[in-house]
């Protein structure tokens, strides 16, 4: 399948399963006429395959454009988790010599063991990509970036499945982190 057909199919799954209209209170406390629950798509068998392909392609294009070598990607649990793994699997299935690795950022440091905030294949000496499923205000993405930087990581850019176009991109970019989104509200509504 072509990337163009993958993008179209993924957009249709998002529209069917994840995009809801009505009256909603968001995590930010804001009222909205749109709710986007990407987990329904990212945890769908076909949706996960398509998310991996589409975002893997975006990651590699942005990496090349910036002259970087991305070692790993991850974001704040739970929204980023299935996306991160889907992209890493897609990278491996593409036969890459050095597939991108996945990590998870906990909301709080682990309360036992080594007390880690970042789990998985995080290497602070390589540029990393922060992942999020949906951005509205950008606060959860910025929280993940802060945790990554506190552990010595350098965030190259944010890779987002859906940008709700409600100021989140501008908030993240105003802090110096480029945002690459697969879809925007306008693409899906």
C-alpha positions as CSV (number, residue, x, y, z in Angstrom):
1,X,0.0,0.0,0.0
2,X,1.1,3.6,-0.6
3,X,1.6,6.1,2.2
4,X,-1.1,8.2,0.6
5,X,-3.7,5.4,0.9
6,X,-2.4,4.6,4.5
7,X,-3.0,8.3,5.5
8,X,-6.5,8.2,4.0
9,X,-7.5,5.0,5.7
10,X,-6.1,6.1,9.0
11,X,-8.0,9.4,8.7
12,X,-11.2,7.5,8.1
13,X,-10.6,5.2,11.2
14,X,-10.0,8.3,13.3
15,X,-13.2,10.0,12.0
16,X,-15.2,6.8,12.6
17,X,-13.8,5.7,16.0
18,X,-12.1,8.7,17.7
19,X,-13.7,12.0,16.7
20,X,-16.8,12.9,18.6
21,X,-18.9,16.1,18.4
22,X,-21.1,17.4,21.2
23,X,-20.3,19.2,24.4
24,X,-17.3,18.0,26.3
25,X,-15.1,19.2,29.2
26,X,-11.4,18.5,28.3
27,X,-8.6,17.6,30.6
28,X,-7.5,21.2,30.5
29,X,-10.9,22.2,31.9
30,X,-11.9,23.9,28.7
31,X,-15.3,23.3,27.1
32,X,-15.2,22.0,23.5
33,X,-17.5,20.9,20.8
34,X,-15.0,18.2,19.8
35,X,-13.5,15.3,21.6
36,X,-10.8,13.2,20.0
37,X,-10.1,9.8,21.8
38,X,-7.1,8.6,19.8
39,X,-6.7,5.5,22.0
40,X,-9.7,3.9,20.3
41,X,-7.8,4.1,17.0
42,X,-4.2,3.5,18.3
43,X,-5.3,0.4,20.2
44,X,-7.2,-0.9,17.1
45,X,-5.2,-3.6,15.3
46,X,-5.5,-1.9,11.9
47,X,-5.3,1.6,13.3
48,X,-2.0,0.7,15.1
49,X,-0.4,-0.6,11.9
50,X,-1.4,2.6,10.1
51,X,-0.3,4.9,12.9
52,X,3.0,3.2,12.9
53,X,3.5,3.6,9.1
54,X,2.2,7.2,8.9
55,X,4.1,8.5,11.9
56,X,7.3,6.5,11.1
57,X,7.3,8.2,7.7
58,X,6.8,11.7,9.3
59,X,9.5,11.0,11.8
60,X,12.1,10.0,9.2
61,X,11.2,12.9,6.9
62,X,11.6,15.4,9.7
63,X,14.8,13.7,10.9
64,X,16.3,14.0,7.4
65,X,15.2,17.6,7.0
66,X,16.9,18.5,10.3
67,X,20.0,16.5,9.6
68,X,19.5,14.4,12.8
69,X,19.8,10.8,13.9
70,X,16.9,10.0,16.2
71,X,17.7,7.1,18.6
72,X,14.3,6.8,20.4
73,X,10.9,8.3,20.9
74,X,8.4,8.3,23.7
75,X,5.9,10.4,25.6
76,X,3.7,10.7,28.5
77,X,1.8,7.6,29.4
78,X,-0.9,6.6,28.3
79,X,-1.8,8.4,25.1
80,X,1.7,8.2,23.7
81,X,2.4,4.5,24.6
82,X,0.6,2.7,21.7
83,X,1.8,5.3,19.2
84,X,5.4,5.0,20.3
85,X,5.4,1.2,20.1
86,X,3.7,1.3,16.7
87,X,6.3,3.6,15.2
88,X,9.2,1.5,16.7
89,X,7.7,-1.7,15.2
90,X,7.1,0.0,11.9
91,X,10.8,1.1,11.9
92,X,11.9,-2.5,12.6
93,X,9.6,-3.9,9.9
94,X,11.0,-1.4,7.4
95,X,14.3,-3.2,7.8
96,X,16.2,-0.2,9.1
97,X,19.7,-0.9,10.2
98,X,19.1,1.1,13.4
99,X,15.3,1.1,14.1
100,X,14.0,3.8,16.4
101,X,13.6,2.6,19.9
102,X,10.6,3.2,22.3
103,X,10.4,4.6,25.8
104,X,7.6,5.7,28.2
105,X,7.4,8.8,30.4
106,X,5.6,8.1,33.7
107,X,3.4,10.9,35.1
108,X,5.3,10.5,38.4
109,X,8.5,8.7,39.3
110,X,8.1,5.1,40.1
111,X,7.5,4.6,43.8
112,X,9.7,1.6,44.2
113,X,12.7,-0.2,42.6
114,X,15.0,2.4,40.9
115,X,12.3,5.1,41.1
116,X,12.5,5.8,37.3
117,X,10.4,8.3,35.5
118,X,11.4,7.1,32.1
119,X,11.1,3.4,31.2
120,X,12.3,1.5,28.2
121,X,14.9,2.4,25.6
122,X,15.8,6.0,26.5
123,X,19.4,7.1,25.7
124,X,20.1,10.7,26.7
125,X,23.1,11.0,24.5
126,X,21.0,10.9,21.3
127,X,18.3,13.3,20.1
128,X,14.8,12.0,20.9
129,X,11.3,12.7,19.7
130,X,8.5,13.3,22.1
131,X,5.2,11.8,21.1
132,X,1.6,12.7,21.9
133,X,-1.7,11.4,20.6
134,X,-3.7,14.7,20.7
135,X,-2.6,18.3,21.5
136,X,-5.0,20.9,22.7
137,X,-3.0,23.2,25.1
138,X,0.2,21.3,24.6
139,X,0.7,21.0,28.4
140,X,1.0,17.2,28.5
141,X,3.6,17.3,25.7
142,X,5.5,19.9,27.6
143,X,5.3,17.8,30.8
144,X,6.9,14.9,28.9
145,X,9.6,17.2,27.4
146,X,10.4,18.5,30.9
147,X,10.8,14.9,32.3
148,X,13.0,13.9,29.3
149,X,15.2,16.9,29.7
150,X,15.5,16.3,33.5
151,X,16.9,12.9,32.6
152,X,19.5,14.5,30.3
153,X,17.6,14.0,27.0
154,X,17.5,16.5,24.1
155,X,14.2,16.7,22.4
156,X,14.5,17.3,18.6
157,X,10.8,17.8,17.9
158,X,7.3,16.7,18.9
159,X,5.5,14.1,16.8
160,X,1.7,14.4,17.2
161,X,-1.1,12.2,15.8
162,X,-3.8,14.9,16.0
163,X,-3.5,18.7,16.5
164,X,-6.8,20.1,17.7
165,X,-5.7,23.5,16.5
166,X,-6.5,25.2,19.8
167,X,-3.2,26.7,20.6
168,X,-1.2,23.7,21.6
169,X,1.2,23.8,18.7
170,X,1.9,27.4,19.3
171,X,2.5,26.8,23.0
172,X,5.0,24.0,22.4
173,X,6.7,25.9,19.6
174,X,7.0,29.0,21.7
175,X,9.2,27.0,24.0
176,X,11.5,26.1,21.1
177,X,10.2,22.6,20.2
178,X,9.0,22.1,16.6
179,X,5.7,20.2,16.2
180,X,5.0,17.8,13.4
181,X,1.4,16.6,13.3
182,X,-0.1,13.9,11.1
183,X,-3.6,15.4,11.2
184,X,-5.3,18.6,12.3
185,X,-8.8,19.2,13.4
186,X,-9.4,20.6,9.8
187,X,-8.3,17.3,8.3
188,X,-10.8,15.2,10.4
189,X,-13.9,17.4,10.9
